[in-house]
Amino acid sequence: MATSGELLGHRAFGGNWEYPISALVLEDVEVLYIPLKVFETMVKADANFSFHMMMFFAEELRKSEAKIKHYPVKNLVARAVLDNYRAFGFVEESDSKIDHTLSRRDYASMAGTTYETVVRSLAQMKKDQIIDFEGKSIHILDLDKLQNLAHPPYKKAKK
């Protein structure tokens, strides 16, 4: 999921292969395509740009690793809701309703789980007064609790 000013298709960088990827847009967008050769030239020519890209890819790796860690599904569903909020924000006239709530199936795909598990996880978050529903739309009642659920603190392994 990407929003204004974010990169898409960047995982094709660093190789000579076809990267079969598609994107689905949820609202009107303007996309800038940068040919790989031009991008490589920019990276080689500008140290600040290269550093920015290195930090971007490090963050992408961190996000990717977080997805494969063995977090409980409730944490992964909370992360999907949080990502949805970060991409779309709240509707103008509300301080809690996500501007574009994704489908429960999209949340399941993002969290790597089933539709039914997403429904149960969202119901638990509602019970815990973290979120609420208006039809299929989601209201975030406690953003701090959602962030804590989405990104639980690391615990040191017991020796």
Residue, then its C-alpha position, 0 to 999 in steps of 0.5 A: m500500500a502506498t500513498s502520495g510520494e511513496l515508491l512502488g515497484h522498487r523491489a525490481f531494483g538490483g537485478n536484470w530480471e522481469y519483475p512481474i508485479s501489478a498494482l490496484v488503485l483505490e482512487d485517482v493517481e498520478v504515477l511517475y515511471i523511472p527507467l531502471k537505467v536512469f535510476e541507477t545513474m541517479v544512485k551512482a551520481d548523488a551520495n545524498f540520494s544513495f543514502h536516502m535510498m539505503m535508508f528506505f531499503a533498510e526500512e523495507l527490510r525491517k518491515s519485511e522481517a516483521k511480517i515473517k516473525h511469529y507475531p500473533v495474528k491479532n498484531l498482524v491485523a492491527r498492523a494492517v489497520l494501522d497501515n490502512y490509516r497511515a495510507f489514507g488518514f481520517v475523513e475530513e469531517s471525522d477525527s477517527k474514521i479511516d478515509h478508505t477502509l480496506s475490505r476484510r479480505d484485503y486485511a487478510s491478505m496483508a496480515g497473511t491470514t484468513y477472512e474469518t480470523v480478521v473478523r475475529s481480530l477486529a471484533q476483539m479490537k472493538k471489544d478492547q475499545i481500540i476501534d469501532f465500526e460504522g457499517k464496514s468502515i473502521h473508526i480508530l478510537d485509541l491510536d496509541k493502543l493500536q500502535n502498541l498492538a501493531h508493534p509490540p515491544y521486542k522481548k529478550a529471549k530467555k537464556 
